[in-house]
């Protein structure tokens, strides 16, 4: 980053492996790229489930877990426990950061660890970078809608952060509207990315019948129920629908398949590891992201990296990635009729799928982790030099 040698970065995501999801994979890939560059990047994350080890190394990345309790949620007993544990947990985090000579703290997706990071960063007098990942609308529990304490914490983090990045223009606008003040002087968009070589060398998942792929958490925001209703209406005989992932809506979605009479054509394959997901992308005819809300949708990039056409809803930051009629088809959110028509178009037109897949493969090169690591490096340099100038 500068002539003084590699920096020591601690990233604090909302969740990390063995949990699977967009933020988890973002942090893993960014940390791997940074460590390839000689940076001492580590991860600090909530210890959940509690039987996970307090520390371990995952893919060469040092990971430490802490009891990041949220005081604004749950009953009185839970809130009291959070208060009692707050200072000791901050102390442990501060001790570990100091022992690692961490000189920059980076929150990836504001969640239960944010207050602890603020306190530790203040105590150690190190800068704090915050990356927004659509928390305000994509939190499955609706924490920011339900809890005044969560909203206050979100505003406090935005106010005290040295710099803010967002995974899309829409996410940044959403945060600024929520904050109620201009953040332009200390913010920029840094999209999430994809490791292209993983997809170009992947072994495709093979099934007896060609398949359309949907993958993601089974929560209402992801709109998988909308996709299933559209798939039933389209009555596509040439393809099955493969739904990967799991979540609180899995049982309801399986029941819906029965109600719609498509159980023989919809396959729920469960939780997919990263390697399994890559294989599913490589083997599908095309990919669908039917979200009701979506800050960006890293899965869109993964589909494009596999050379696949994308059918997605034109919500949130998705239109910033998927170019309608060029790399895929965009339809209005929750519009079953429009999605059904788009499913039919792509299922019946092999040449169109191939044309869009090739265009997507060219576009996705803009979102390599090498490029995104460069952008984060610029952010880190800016805040570190700013702190030096203030001292």
C-alpha positions as CSV (number, residue, x, y, z in Angstrom):
1,X,0.0,0.0,0.0
2,X,2.9,2.3,0.6
3,X,6.6,2.1,1.3
4,X,6.2,1.1,4.9
5,X,5.1,-2.4,4.0
6,X,1.9,-4.4,4.2
7,X,-0.9,-3.2,6.4
8,X,-2.7,-5.2,9.0
9,X,-6.4,-5.2,8.2
10,X,-9.1,-6.8,10.3
11,X,-12.4,-7.3,8.5
12,X,-15.6,-7.7,10.6
13,X,-18.4,-9.2,8.5
14,X,-22.0,-9.9,9.5
15,X,-21.2,-13.6,9.1
16,X,-18.4,-15.8,7.9
17,X,-17.7,-19.4,7.0
18,X,-18.9,-22.1,7.7
19,X,-22.0,-19.9,7.1
20,X,-22.6,-19.5,3.4
21,X,-23.8,-16.3,1.6
22,X,-22.8,-13.3,-0.4
23,X,-21.1,-11.4,2.5
24,X,-19.3,-14.5,3.6
25,X,-17.9,-15.2,0.1
26,X,-17.1,-11.5,-0.5
27,X,-15.0,-11.4,2.7
28,X,-13.3,-14.7,1.9
29,X,-12.3,-13.7,-1.6
30,X,-11.2,-10.2,-0.6
31,X,-9.1,-11.5,2.3
32,X,-7.5,-14.1,0.0
33,X,-6.6,-11.4,-2.6
34,X,-5.2,-9.1,0.0
35,X,-3.1,-11.9,1.6
36,X,-1.8,-12.7,-1.9
37,X,-0.6,-9.1,-1.9
38,X,1.3,-9.6,1.4
39,X,-1.3,-7.9,3.6
40,X,-2.0,-9.3,7.0
41,X,-5.7,-9.6,6.7
42,X,-7.7,-11.3,9.4
43,X,-11.4,-11.8,10.2
44,X,-13.3,-11.0,13.5
45,X,-16.9,-12.2,13.5
46,X,-19.8,-13.1,15.8
47,X,-19.4,-16.5,17.4
48,X,-22.6,-18.1,16.1
49,X,-23.5,-20.9,16.5
50,X,-21.8,-20.9,19.8
51,X,-20.2,-24.3,19.4
52,X,-17.8,-22.8,16.7
53,X,-14.2,-22.4,17.9
54,X,-13.1,-19.1,19.3
55,X,-10.4,-19.0,16.7
56,X,-9.2,-21.0,13.7
57,X,-7.7,-20.6,10.3
58,X,-9.9,-20.9,7.2
59,X,-8.2,-21.0,3.8
60,X,-5.2,-19.4,5.4
61,X,-7.2,-16.6,6.9
62,X,-7.0,-16.1,10.7
63,X,-10.5,-16.0,12.1
64,X,-11.4,-15.0,15.7
65,X,-15.0,-15.2,17.0
66,X,-16.6,-13.1,19.7
67,X,-19.9,-12.9,21.6
68,X,-21.3,-9.9,19.8
69,X,-24.6,-9.6,21.6
70,X,-27.3,-7.1,20.5
71,X,-28.8,-5.1,23.4
72,X,-31.8,-3.8,21.5
73,X,-33.4,-7.1,20.7
74,X,-35.1,-9.9,22.7
75,X,-36.3,-9.8,26.3
76,X,-35.0,-8.1,29.4
77,X,-32.7,-10.9,30.3
78,X,-31.1,-10.9,26.9
79,X,-30.7,-7.1,26.9
80,X,-29.1,-7.2,30.4
81,X,-26.7,-10.0,29.3
82,X,-25.6,-7.9,26.3
83,X,-24.9,-4.9,28.5
84,X,-22.9,-7.0,31.0
85,X,-20.8,-8.6,28.3
86,X,-20.3,-5.5,26.2
87,X,-17.2,-4.1,27.9
88,X,-15.4,-7.5,28.4
89,X,-16.0,-8.3,24.7
90,X,-14.7,-4.9,23.6
91,X,-11.7,-5.5,25.8
92,X,-11.0,-8.9,24.2
93,X,-11.4,-7.5,20.7
94,X,-9.2,-4.5,21.4
95,X,-6.5,-6.8,23.0
96,X,-6.5,-9.1,19.9
97,X,-6.4,-6.2,17.4
98,X,-3.5,-4.6,19.3
99,X,-1.7,-7.9,19.5
100,X,-2.0,-8.2,15.7
101,X,-0.9,-4.6,15.2
102,X,-4.1,-4.0,13.3
103,X,-4.1,-0.4,12.0
104,X,-7.4,-0.4,10.1
105,X,-10.8,-2.0,10.9
106,X,-13.2,-2.8,8.1
107,X,-16.9,-3.6,8.8
108,X,-18.5,-5.6,5.9
109,X,-22.2,-5.3,6.4
110,X,-23.4,-3.5,9.6
111,X,-24.7,-6.0,12.1
112,X,-24.3,-7.1,15.7
113,X,-20.5,-6.5,15.8
114,X,-20.7,-2.8,14.7
115,X,-21.0,-1.2,18.2
116,X,-18.0,-3.3,19.4
117,X,-16.0,-2.2,16.4
118,X,-16.7,1.4,17.1
119,X,-15.6,1.1,20.7
120,X,-12.5,-0.8,19.8
121,X,-11.5,1.6,17.0
122,X,-11.9,4.6,19.3
123,X,-9.8,3.0,22.0
124,X,-7.0,2.0,19.6
125,X,-7.3,5.2,17.6
126,X,-7.4,3.4,14.3
127,X,-9.6,4.2,11.3
128,X,-12.8,2.5,10.5
129,X,-14.0,1.7,7.0
130,X,-17.6,0.5,6.6
131,X,-19.0,-1.3,3.6
132,X,-22.7,-1.3,3.1
133,X,-24.4,-4.5,1.7
134,X,-28.0,-3.5,1.6
135,X,-28.6,-4.2,5.3
136,X,-31.6,-1.9,5.6
137,X,-33.8,-4.0,3.3
138,X,-32.1,-7.4,3.2
139,X,-32.0,-8.3,6.9
140,X,-34.3,-11.3,7.0
141,X,-35.3,-10.4,10.6
142,X,-36.2,-6.8,9.7
143,X,-34.0,-5.6,12.5
144,X,-33.7,-2.0,11.2
145,X,-37.5,-1.8,10.7
146,X,-38.4,-3.2,14.1
147,X,-35.7,-1.9,16.5
148,X,-35.0,1.8,17.3
149,X,-31.7,0.7,18.8
150,X,-30.6,-1.0,15.5
151,X,-31.4,2.2,13.6
152,X,-29.6,4.4,16.1
153,X,-26.5,2.1,15.8
154,X,-26.6,2.2,12.0
155,X,-26.7,6.0,12.1
156,X,-23.9,6.2,14.6
157,X,-21.7,3.9,12.5
158,X,-22.3,6.0,9.4
159,X,-21.5,9.2,11.4
160,X,-18.2,7.9,12.9
161,X,-16.8,5.9,10.0
162,X,-13.8,7.4,8.4
163,X,-15.0,6.2,5.0
164,X,-18.1,4.3,3.6
165,X,-18.3,2.1,0.6
166,X,-21.5,0.6,-0.8
167,X,-22.1,-2.4,-3.1
168,X,-24.2,-0.4,-5.5
169,X,-25.3,3.2,-6.2
170,X,-28.8,2.3,-5.0
171,X,-27.4,1.0,-1.7
172,X,-25.5,4.2,-1.1
173,X,-28.5,6.4,-2.0
174,X,-30.7,4.3,0.4
175,X,-28.2,4.8,3.2
176,X,-27.8,8.5,2.6
177,X,-31.6,9.0,2.6
178,X,-31.8,7.0,5.9
179,X,-28.9,9.0,7.4
180,X,-30.5,12.3,6.4
181,X,-27.3,14.1,5.6
182,X,-24.8,14.2,2.7
183,X,-22.1,11.4,2.8
184,X,-20.5,12.2,-0.5
185,X,-17.3,13.6,1.1
186,X,-16.5,10.2,2.6
187,X,-18.2,7.6,0.4
188,X,-18.0,5.7,-2.9
189,X,-19.4,2.7,-4.6
190,X,-17.2,-0.5,-4.6
191,X,-19.1,-3.3,-6.2
192,X,-18.6,-6.9,-5.0
193,X,-16.8,-9.3,-7.3
194,X,-16.1,-12.8,-8.6
195,X,-13.1,-14.9,-9.2
196,X,-13.3,-15.6,-12.9
197,X,-10.9,-18.5,-13.1
198,X,-13.0,-20.6,-10.7
199,X,-15.9,-20.6,-13.2
200,X,-13.8,-21.1,-16.4
201,X,-12.3,-24.3,-15.0
202,X,-15.5,-25.7,-13.2
203,X,-16.9,-29.1,-13.8
204,X,-20.6,-28.6,-14.7
205,X,-23.3,-30.2,-12.6
206,X,-25.0,-32.7,-14.9
207,X,-28.7,-33.7,-14.6
208,X,-30.9,-36.0,-16.7
209,X,-32.7,-32.9,-18.0
210,X,-31.5,-29.3,-18.7
211,X,-32.2,-27.0,-15.8
212,X,-32.8,-23.4,-14.8
213,X,-31.0,-22.4,-11.6
214,X,-32.0,-20.3,-8.7
215,X,-29.7,-20.1,-5.7
216,X,-29.9,-18.0,-2.4
217,X,-31.3,-17.9,1.1
218,X,-34.9,-19.1,1.3
219,X,-36.3,-15.8,2.7
220,X,-39.1,-13.7,1.4
221,X,-36.8,-11.0,0.0
222,X,-35.4,-13.4,-2.5
223,X,-38.7,-14.0,-4.2
224,X,-38.3,-17.7,-4.9
225,X,-42.1,-18.1,-4.5
226,X,-42.6,-15.6,-7.3
227,X,-40.2,-17.6,-9.6
228,X,-42.1,-20.9,-8.8
229,X,-45.5,-19.4,-9.7
230,X,-44.0,-18.0,-12.9
231,X,-42.4,-21.3,-13.7
232,X,-45.7,-23.1,-13.2
233,X,-47.5,-20.6,-15.4
234,X,-44.9,-21.0,-18.2
235,X,-45.3,-24.8,-18.2
236,X,-41.9,-25.3,-19.6
237,X,-41.4,-29.0,-20.5
238,X,-37.8,-28.7,-21.7
239,X,-36.3,-27.7,-18.4
240,X,-36.5,-28.5,-14.7
241,X,-36.0,-25.8,-12.0
242,X,-33.2,-26.4,-9.5
243,X,-33.4,-24.4,-6.3
244,X,-30.3,-24.3,-4.2
245,X,-30.0,-22.9,-0.7
246,X,-31.9,-23.1,2.6
247,X,-33.7,-20.9,5.1
248,X,-36.9,-20.3,7.0
249,X,-39.0,-20.4,3.9
250,X,-37.8,-23.8,2.6
251,X,-40.8,-25.8,3.9
252,X,-43.3,-23.2,2.5
253,X,-41.6,-23.3,-0.9
254,X,-41.7,-27.1,-1.0
255,X,-45.4,-27.0,-0.1
256,X,-46.0,-24.4,-2.8
257,X,-44.4,-26.7,-5.4
258,X,-47.0,-29.3,-4.5
259,X,-49.9,-26.8,-4.6
260,X,-48.8,-25.6,-8.0
261,X,-48.4,-29.2,-9.3
262,X,-44.8,-28.8,-10.2
263,X,-43.1,-31.0,-7.6
264,X,-41.9,-33.4,-10.3
265,X,-40.1,-30.5,-12.1
266,X,-38.7,-28.5,-9.1
267,X,-35.7,-29.9,-7.2
268,X,-34.6,-28.5,-3.9
269,X,-30.9,-29.5,-3.6
270,X,-30.3,-27.8,-0.2
271,X,-27.3,-25.9,1.0
272,X,-24.6,-25.6,-1.6
273,X,-21.0,-25.1,-0.8
274,X,-19.0,-22.6,-2.9
275,X,-17.6,-25.4,-5.1
276,X,-21.0,-27.0,-5.5
277,X,-22.5,-23.6,-6.4
278,X,-19.9,-23.0,-9.1
279,X,-20.6,-26.4,-10.5
280,X,-24.4,-25.7,-10.6
281,X,-23.8,-22.4,-12.4
282,X,-21.6,-24.1,-14.9
283,X,-24.2,-26.8,-15.7
284,X,-27.4,-24.7,-15.9
285,X,-29.0,-23.4,-19.0
286,X,-29.6,-20.0,-17.5
287,X,-29.8,-18.4,-14.0
288,X,-32.8,-16.6,-12.3
289,X,-32.7,-14.1,-9.5
290,X,-36.3,-13.2,-8.7
291,X,-35.7,-11.0,-5.7
292,X,-38.2,-8.5,-4.2
293,X,-35.2,-6.5,-2.8
294,X,-31.6,-6.9,-3.8
295,X,-28.7,-4.5,-3.1
296,X,-26.5,-6.0,-5.8
297,X,-26.7,-9.7,-6.2
298,X,-23.2,-11.3,-6.4
299,X,-24.9,-14.4,-7.9
300,X,-25.6,-12.4,-11.0
301,X,-21.8,-12.0,-11.5
302,X,-21.3,-15.7,-10.7
303,X,-23.8,-16.6,-13.5
304,X,-22.1,-14.2,-15.9
305,X,-18.7,-15.6,-15.0
306,X,-20.0,-19.1,-15.9
307,X,-21.1,-17.6,-19.3
308,X,-24.8,-17.9,-18.5
309,X,-27.7,-15.5,-19.4
310,X,-29.4,-13.9,-16.4
311,X,-33.1,-13.4,-15.8
312,X,-33.5,-11.0,-12.8
313,X,-35.9,-8.5,-11.3
314,X,-35.1,-4.9,-11.9
315,X,-34.8,-4.1,-8.2
316,X,-32.2,-2.4,-6.1
317,X,-28.7,-2.4,-7.6
318,X,-29.4,-5.3,-10.0
319,X,-29.8,-3.1,-13.1
320,X,-26.3,-1.7,-12.4
321,X,-24.9,-5.2,-13.2
322,X,-27.3,-6.9,-15.5
323,X,-27.8,-5.1,-18.8
324,X,-31.3,-5.7,-20.1
325,X,-31.4,-7.4,-23.5
326,X,-27.6,-7.6,-23.6
327,X,-26.4,-9.8,-20.7
328,X,-29.9,-11.0,-19.7
329,X,-33.5,-10.0,-19.2
330,X,-34.9,-7.8,-16.5
331,X,-38.5,-7.9,-15.4
332,X,-40.4,-5.9,-12.8
333,X,-40.3,-7.2,-9.2
334,X,-43.1,-9.5,-8.2
335,X,-44.5,-9.6,-11.7
336,X,-45.3,-13.2,-12.3
337,X,-46.6,-12.7,-15.8
338,X,-43.5,-10.9,-17.0
339,X,-41.2,-13.4,-15.4
340,X,-43.1,-16.3,-16.9
341,X,-42.8,-14.8,-20.4
342,X,-39.0,-14.2,-19.8
343,X,-38.6,-17.8,-18.6
344,X,-40.3,-19.1,-21.8
345,X,-38.2,-16.8,-24.0
346,X,-34.9,-18.0,-22.6
347,X,-35.9,-21.6,-22.3
348,X,-36.9,-21.8,-26.0
349,X,-34.0,-19.7,-27.5
350,X,-30.6,-21.4,-27.2
351,X,-28.9,-18.9,-29.5
352,X,-30.2,-15.9,-27.4
353,X,-28.9,-17.6,-24.2
354,X,-25.5,-18.1,-25.7
355,X,-25.3,-14.6,-27.0
356,X,-26.2,-13.1,-23.6
357,X,-23.9,-15.5,-21.8
358,X,-21.0,-14.4,-24.0
359,X,-21.8,-10.7,-23.4
360,X,-22.0,-11.4,-19.7
361,X,-18.6,-13.1,-19.7
362,X,-17.1,-9.9,-21.2
363,X,-18.9,-7.6,-18.7
364,X,-18.0,-9.6,-15.6
365,X,-14.3,-8.9,-16.2
366,X,-14.9,-5.5,-14.7
367,X,-15.7,-7.1,-11.4
368,X,-12.5,-9.2,-10.8
369,X,-11.2,-9.4,-7.2
370,X,-7.9,-7.9,-8.4
371,X,-9.7,-4.8,-9.6
372,X,-11.9,-4.5,-6.4
373,X,-8.9,-5.1,-4.1
374,X,-7.3,-2.1,-5.9
375,X,-10.3,0.0,-5.2
376,X,-10.3,-0.9,-1.5
377,X,-6.6,-0.2,-1.4
378,X,-7.3,3.3,-2.6
379,X,-9.9,3.7,0.2
380,X,-7.5,2.4,2.9
381,X,-4.7,4.7,1.7
382,X,-7.0,7.6,1.8
383,X,-8.1,7.1,5.4
384,X,-4.7,6.1,6.6
385,X,-3.1,9.2,5.1
386,X,-6.0,11.3,6.4
387,X,-5.3,10.1,9.9
388,X,-1.6,10.8,9.6
389,X,-2.5,14.3,8.4
390,X,-4.7,14.8,11.5
391,X,-2.0,13.7,13.9
